[in-house]
Amino acid sequence: MNSLNPTRDEFAALLEQSFEETELQEGSVVTGKVVAIEKDLAVIDVGLKVEGRIQLKEFGIKGRDGDDAGVSVGDTVEV
């Protein structure tokens, strides 16, 4: 396989493999990276299709309207 230009079948196989590797159960704890802080939310990239948004209060933090947010862009967190 040419990794820079996979065929349709190779791409389908790689996509299916990626789904098998990231199979999560509800309630699983995963490690993610804070990619943005939006008002009282932390935007977290855990390597899936979409980023998650978690209220800062879930981290025991008041948010931008209160004291220091406590998490910063680039921080690694467990969610």
Residue pairs with C-beta under 8 A, 6 or more apart in sequence:
1 7
1 10
6 14
22 47
22 48
24 30
24 48
29 78
29 79
30 46
30 78
30 79
31 46
31 76
31 77
31 78
31 79
32 44
32 45
32 46
32 47
32 52
32 76
32 77
32 78
32 79
33 44
33 45
33 74
33 75
33 76
33 77
34 42
34 43
34 44
34 71
34 72
34 73
34 74
34 75
34 76
34 77
35 43
35 44
35 45
35 51
35 73
36 42
36 43
36 73
37 43
37 56
37 64
37 69
37 71
37 72
37 73
38 53
39 63
39 64
39 65
40 55
40 56
40 57
40 63
40 64
40 65
41 53
41 54
41 55
41 56
42 53
42 54
42 55
42 56
42 59
42 69
42 71
42 77
43 51
43 52
43 53
44 51
44 52
44 53
44 54
44 77
44 79
45 51
46 52
46 79
52 79
54 79
55 63
56 62
56 63
56 69
56 70
56 71
57 63
59 70
59 71
59 77
60 70
61 67
61 69
61 70
61 71
62 69
63 69
71 77
